Structures are given as structure tokens and as C-alpha cells.
Amino acid sequence: MTPEDFERAGDLFEQLQGMDEHELPAALDAACKGDEVLRREVLRLLDADRRADANAFLNRRALEDAALLIEDPQREVPSAGRLTPGERLGHYEIVERIGAGGMGEVYRAHDSQLHRDVAIKVLPGAIAGDAQYMARFEHEATILASLNHPNIATIYGVERGALVMELVEGDTLRGPVPIEEAIPIARQIAAGLEAAHERGVVHRDLKPANIKITPGGIVKLLDFGLAKSASFARSGPISSPTASPTASPDLTQTGTVVGSAAYMSPEQAMAKPADKRADIWAFGVVFYELLTGERLFPGETVAETLAAVVRDTPDFSKLPADVPPYIRRLLQRCVWKDRKTRLRDIGEARVWLDDPHVWDGAPPPRRNPAAWLFAAVMTVAAVVFAGLWLSPPARENRRLQFSVAPPAGTVLSGVSLPAVSPNGRYLAFVAESAGRPQLWIRDLEALNARAIPGSDSAADPFWSPDSRFVAFFVPGKLKKVSAAAGPLVAICDAADGRGGSWGKGDVILFAPTFASPLLRVSAKGGTPAAVTTLDQSGGETSHRFPWFLPDGRHFLFTIRNASPEKTAVYVGDLDSTQQRLLLPAASNAAYTPGFVLYMRGKALLAQRFAERTQILSGDAFPIAEPVDYLAGSIQGQFSVSQTGVLAFDIGGGALQSQATWMGRDGKPLGTLGPPGVMQEAAISPAGDRAVLDRLDPSVGTYDLWLYDLTRNLESRFTFDPGNDMYPVWSQDGSSILFSSDRGGRFGIYRKPSTGAQKEDLLYQSAGVSQPTDASSRYLLFALTAVSTGNDLWGLPLFGSRQAAAILQSKFAESHGRLSPDGRWLAYDSDESGVPEIYVQSFPGAESKWQVSAAGGTRPVWRRDGAELYYVSQDNRIMSVAVNSGSAFDHGAPQPLFRVRMPPQGLYDVSHDGRRFLILDGIEPEVKAGVTVVVNWNVGVKR
Amino acid sequence: MRVAPQDLPPGELTRLLKAWSDGDTSALDRLTPIVYAELHRLARSNLTHEREGHLLQPSALINEAFVRLMNGAPVDWACRAHFFARFARLMREILIDFARAQQTEKRGSRALHIDLSQVDARAGAQPAPASFLDLDSAMQDLSQLNARQAQVVELRYFGGLENTEIAEVLGVSTPTVIRDWRFARAWLYSRLEPGLPATS
């Protein structure tokens, strides 16, 4: 084509663009005058134009397309460690990371279409970016998805290079376990392998890490067949003999050695093709380990291990004496080095394990099908082989220990006490999902947990004496619900409970707030009446954690004193104001026949206690350690039944947080100070300093800490033994105002930010006062009192300094913050049923706007007033654009990023709105469930 | 070594660009990592925005990249148009090199199939797989037939310029740019899409 032809084609192209299809041929004929080449070219171009348009050809710019070469969002999955909770992968929302292996990271995710939790395995970026490999991987996943067997973790499919599969709760296989336990486990492994082999699928990487046991005792085989795909992937060097499927670089050249060395068959170790007989080998090796707790082919390095696999004759002398001969023979048959003489079919193993008579006529191992307790333990205990209380079949008076995992998709609340029912059958506990705590009741007999609908933000459950009802606190109320089913019933108001007890005659004793005496109310409802009196002059700040003694009249409870050394457990009496010191301990205390249980540090102690005389005797002795202890509320996370069932949470520091600077995208930019238990972070008006309140775990109270941001210096700001909390800066930054319970009474104090010793008492409150803003000429604070609930107060920092209520209603208003120009008051209120952010004109209240949608708390202004932030119900920092003239004009809330803060934790933002100071919750290191001990007192002399 | 644009002293990019267009090849060595750093940043933001479910406007992204690359420095060349033209050529050169390197590195698995279309699943449009390198070679052919049309593509696609800016650079009216672009795009597409009959 010449440039001249090209030009003519261009002219015609332009003329004929957009012409009706029916008219086009005639117009073309007329224009081309018989030039067939030109006609064809123009037609081609018009067609190309339409298709280029439809396909948005060259719509992006080169820089972007090139960026896609690095990471194609349609295909590429972020490499290891990149997914964060809240991120989405198709219709899956990432909840948390639950593991990592050579094949990538594993996350718990929520399927928003099918409303179930799944596990997502994200392949390392290097693998996911390899189209050839991914095609193979997806093909294999399709085959695996067709394997449908109770002992195989189901593969649901592939989503953007990530494998979506059944979420299996529970622990991976660990030995040793007694033979009675091991046989049903081995039988299930064999059954899973059998189902796969029947469909021509070979696992190739069977090992304890790929075998999980659910809390219900079901064995699940994971990572089925992936080893075959994995052999195509590039991989790093093996560092540990039990590393995940991978191949050392030199072996990749010659063949495909996969599977973990210690469980690899000799043929795999020699890089020969593996078939189902390799799985039979691995089954034998795993079964051996299950019985002995030791590897059949030990070795320090991969090379050493592989050498042992190929060379050594397996040594079965370490098998426990009670392993029957037919099991020994089965093991030997599985680990023949020559696969021609090895057991030929895993189905045979399954048959023998089902019924050893088939093999040699030995009687099947006896099982004791007795009580529910044993049934529960047989299945639940599979989770904790470490428990090891099971050697011979359990008898009723044997001490048994097992772990109750939190339900799928939840984590145990770090703040609520667990509660075992008096009869030891039920466990009530609070677990949270996506930051929303809910009450769960687990029937230890049926082994399933039930969420109590409508129990959002529940805390501190306690049982009725007949174990039929459970009472618990939600913000503002004390409620009850039947353990079986039924609606929630409100009993009475309780702002923020600190424990309760349900005694004879439906008398409930409870602490309505963290700074109140104990009240009594009928379980049927009514108006509560005080039973105890806070001796404020004596420094008492709270009566909490009541626990009825069997007579239904006396009770244990804890008196918190502003002087920590005076905090102690007392015995109280419903019929008199008498109370008697039982023991000095900063702990809740529980009675179970013959003993009082309480905490000392992280140890749960028991001490003999005579119910009639109410006298302690003997030395206290530890019965569990560690047990989670919350220094801030002086509570140990334990509960005990009247039948010898003990439950406790070993904890993991769920309340810990780290003050962290974050960008508007939630990306961490740096940290401030050490991690700890904190409630508020506040930046000075000049932006050069920040103040935090942090719990001193050694004494259990909060102090304020000041940070010089320019020089990166930390200094302690308050020294009083009481709780100094909720700091706010004065308008000019010259002083910090905060709440303190020093001397047993709550008040708001002001201290020069230079750290000079002078501390003014600005306001002494009857209830609990929490300052929220002093950036104008007014101090705003929330006042919580038993009689009126949560209200918003103001105190002019000039003139008369008379405090007055700004918003006082039956609803809970708090977190009042004035806009920088002082004209608008932002706050949260639950007047609509859920807390929402409102803005009203100030000081008058002529008009009012709701700013948040679908719930919100804790508003914070940007210093120029052009943006308002708050925390949404699902824990996102939200941004609202503000353009206020005479009226308050605002935009729709936009989510910025998700946070994990303490429940009502306060944050702040830099002047330009680009950096947030967030108390970022630290993932607890241990996410164990509630540990349950049956017959905890066996062996203890009474 | 990777240099982030913000690490660059103001005016440095302009200076390097000038040096490069004056024939100083070492300037290109210094410019390349800067553009690469920007590429990686874009790659990350693409990913982020995709997952958030928002699609950024391409021109917004590219403008942001350009502003960042410029590090806020005013264009101190006498002829702004000249500068843009150089910039577009530079980007083309670096990006094609980059694609070539990717192709070698990944043995063609992805570089050969980079999709130059914007996939819009809702509209049901099918992406047209085409190679970055094929596009470059087709543009060379186009420049033989109509140099200005090829330049429009270069300025727009590689340089990230808007139509009015292209008109300024080339000294033609904006409607001419729009016409050129539409034709050039159709012509390139007809060369690159395998489904169409071979060109004569």
C-alpha cells in the first residue's frame, strides 16, 4: 500500500464512519469506483474501528499496560503476606491469615455468595505469574474438586490464581496417641486415600502437616494432589527435612522429587515416578509417628533423611507394647522398600482397621461407650493430643483436658469471662467475628456451639443454678436467654457490667459498671437495689465479680481499691451490710465444692474453703497456668462448675495494641512507643507531640505517656497510682486534660504539658467522666452515671467554670468534639437504635444532621474542619467531606481503611489528614480455644 | 538500583531528558530506573484499586505519574511541545525495552499476551490479545505511511498526553488529532487482531 492509497482509505474511512450498515455497500461502491483493493481496505478498517471501540483498544496508556506486565490484576495474586483482613478476592473477603507453607499463604476468608467461611491458599507470586503452570494448576484443581469424601478437604475451585477450599478447623496430626485413638484416625486417613485412589488421584505428599482433625474428630486430608502440580513450579531450597513440598534446585534439573523427605517413599527419594503405592508408604510412616510420636526415618538434613529412607530398615521396636500384632504387620506391609511387595491397596488397610478379625482374629479393641463425657472427650480430645489423658479408656473419675475451639470464623473475646454451667454440661463464651462479639453456648455433649442471636457486644455470661438459663451483659442492659432456645429477655439496666451471679430464688447479684457497688435484682426483672456500698473515702473504686455460695445468701466478690495493694476478695451477705475480707488478691474468685479459685499473676490457684464456716485452710496451689489475666479489670479468664468442670482461656494478649501511624490507605508508616494496653492516642495542636494512655501491667492501672515526635522522645507524664486515662489537649497545647480515679473518685484533671508537677482538679464527677475535647474554650466530656446513662457535658474553661449537660437523654451520647471553628458539635448517639454520628450547631442546637450511614462512633475533625472522620460499625475509618458555610454541608461517608482497635479506642489524625495515629490491635500470638478440664480436682486431697 | 521520583532533585528529570535527546546515552541509564520505579508503583496501585472495586480513569493515573515523574518542577524548556514529544519518545523507548526484558525473563509467558485493551466484563467485551512489541513494530509501519498519525499514537499512548496537548505539540487542530487517532487506532487494530483477514 502506498501512502497515497493510505490517504484515500483514510478519507473514505472518515466519510463512511457511522453510516448505516444497509447503506454502506452502495456508498462504498460509489466512492471506490471499482477499486476492489481500496474497497476491501476501507471495509476492513471500518470493521477494525468498531471492534477496537468495543474492545477498548489502547484505552489505557502504555505506562499502565507495562505495569500490568509486572502484575496483572486479573490473574496475579499478590505474593506471600500481601493479603490483609478485609481485602477481597472475587467474592471472598479475607478474614485472617491462618498459615503459611512452601506452597504459599493460607487465609481464612468469607464467601459472600454462599455465606460460608473457606480457606484460600494463595500461591507465591512467582508461581502464580507463570501462565503455563497456572493452567496446569487449574486443570488439576478441577479434578480435585470432583473428589467428594468426608475425609478429604473439599476443593471448591480456583479464584484468581488462589485455591479455594474447605476450611478445616482443628489441629494437624500429632503423636503419640494411645492405640485406641490412633486406630480410628488411621482408618479415616486410609478411607480418604482410598476414595482418591479410586479416582486415579494420588496425594504424593501425605504427612502429618497435611492431615487435620476437626473438633468433631473427623480426619481431613489436605493438599491433595497438589504435589504433582508443585513439581512444575520453581522452588527454593529445602531447609528443613519436613519442609513443604518443594524440590531442591539441583534435583529440579533431573526429576521431580516432591513431598517432605521424611515421609517420602524410596522411589520418590530416587526421583522415580510415584504412584498410589507412594501414598501407602507415607500412610505407614504417618501411622507409626501417630503411635510413637517419633519419625520413622529421622535425619537432621534432607540428604540424611532421604538416605535413611532409601537405606535403613525401619525399626519398630519403639512401638508401644500395647500395639496389637496385626497393626505391627500392617505397618510393615506399608513400608516395604520394594513397592512390588508393598501393600497393594490402601482399601485393604482400611478393611483391617475396621475389623481386625479379617486379619488374624484378634478381638477388636474395647471401647467404653459410657457417659456423654467420654463421648465428648473421644472426639474433642483429638484436637489436643497433647492433652494425653486418654491412654486407657477413660473412667469417670479421671482428670481429662480438652480444648474447645472458637466457632469457625471467630476468635475468643479477650475481655469477657467464660462461664461453665453449674452442672458442667454447657460452656457459655463470647467470640467475635469481624470485630463483633457475640454470645455462644456450647453443649459439651453435642459438641456444637450456638450463637445467640441479638447478643451483640455480650460480656460476662453467668448461669442460673439449674443450668437452664444464662444471663449476660450487653451495653446498657443485663439480659437472659434459655440455653435451649428462645428469645432474649432484658432483666434490667446495666451500663457496662463487671460480672454477675445467679443464686437461689432467682436472685441475681451484679456489678452494673466498672465503678459501682453490687446490685441485686430478680431474674424476672424489676428495679435493682444496692446490696453493697462503695467506701469511697476508704479508696474503694469498684465492687465486682460476685459469686454466690451454695446457701444463696453469702457471696464472694472483689473490692477494687485505688491503692492496688488493698484490692481483695471479700465474703458478702445479702441480709446484712457485713462484709469480711477473705484473701488479698486482685482477682475474681469462684466457689466450687471444697475450694475457692482465684488468680495470682497468670496462675489459677485453688485453696480449700469450708462453705459453712467460710474459712480458708491450707496452702493455695496452682491448678492451671498460664490462664489469661486482664490487669486492667483484675479478672482471670476462668470459670468452674459445681461438678468439677473447669474452663479457662490461656489468652494471647488480644487487648494489646501498638500505636501506629497509618496512611489514608491504612498502610503502616511507623510506630510510636512500645505495644501495650491503651485506650487513646491524641496529637497536640501543633502536631509536634502525642499523648497515650497505657496500662502498667505490673500494677494494673493506666498512666499517660508523652511523645516528642520531632525528637522521638518518650516520657512518662503522670505518676499517680490511680488510672489516668483519656487525655485531650488544650486549645494551645499548653496542657493536657485527662480522667483519673485517684483517691477513689472520678474527676477530670489538667496538667501543664511541660510535665510540671501541678495537676488541677477541674471537675469531680459522681459517675465516670471521660474528657473528649478541649480544643476550644470548652471542655467536653461524657459522663456515665448509673441513673442517667451516658450523657454529653460541657465545662467552660473560662468564667464560672460551671459544668452543664449539653445532651442529656435516655440514649447514650458520647465522644463530643467541636469543629475547629467552634461552630459544629460532632458526637455519637444511639438514639436510632444503633450508634450514629450526628453534627449539630454549637453552642445553640438549632439544627442537626446525621453524618454517618449504617452506624458509626468516635468522630474526629481534621484541624482545618474540612473533613470529619469516624469509625464505622465494621471497624473502618470513614471520611466525610465537610464544606460548611452558614449551614453544615457534608458529603457521603467514604471508607478509608479497616482498623483493629480496642473496643472504644480513640485515634487521631495529622493536620493535613494524611496520617492517622491508630491503636492497632496486635494479633494474639496464641489463638487457642477455651481449655476445659473435667475432674480438675482428681488427686487433690480434700 | 531503583530511584523513586521524589528522590530526584527538582528539574533533574528535565535536565536528563534534555541530555538524552541531545544524544547523551548515559542519561537514559539514569532515567530508566526512575520510570521503572513508577511502573512498579502503578502496578501496585492498579492492584489495590482493582480489589477495592474502583477503576481509576487512565488519564488520571497517567497524569499523576507524569506529575510525579516531573517532581513538580516547571518545564523550563523554551518549547513545551518539544519537551512533550521527547518525553513520549523516551517513554516508548524505555517501555519497549522493559517489555522486551520481561519477555526474555518470563520466556514469553505473559509479555506475548499483554492485553492492550481495557477489559470491561460488564459490557461483555472481549480483550484483543496483542503484544507490546507487535504494537511497536506496527507503529513503525504506520510512520512510513503517515508519520503524523504514528506520532499522535506515540504522544497519546506512550506520552499520556490529552488531545489538546497533542494538538499543541503537533501544531494542528484538536479535531485533526481526534481524526488521526481514530484512524490510526483502527489501522493498528486491523494489523494486530488475529481474527481479521491479513492486511494487503
Interface residues (C-beta under 8 A of the other chain):
Chain A: M1 P3 F6 E7 G10 F13 E14 Q17 V37 R40 E41 R44 L45 L46 D47 A48 D49 R51 A52 A54 N55 A56 F57 L58 N59 R60 R61 A62 L63 E64 D65 A66 A67 L68 L69 I70 E71 D72 P73 Q74 E76 P78 E87 R88 L89 G129 D130 A131 Q132 D665
Chain B: V35 E38 L39 H40 L42 A43 R44 N46 L47 T48 E50 R51 G53 P58 S59 L61 I62 A65 M91 R92 L95 F98 A99 Q102 K106 S109 R110 A111 H113 I114 D115 L116 S117 Q118 V119 D120 A123 A125 Q126 P127 A128 F132 Q144 L145 N146 V153 R156 Y157 F158 G160 R179 R182 F183 R185 A186 W187 L188 Y189 S190 E193 L196 P197 T199 S200
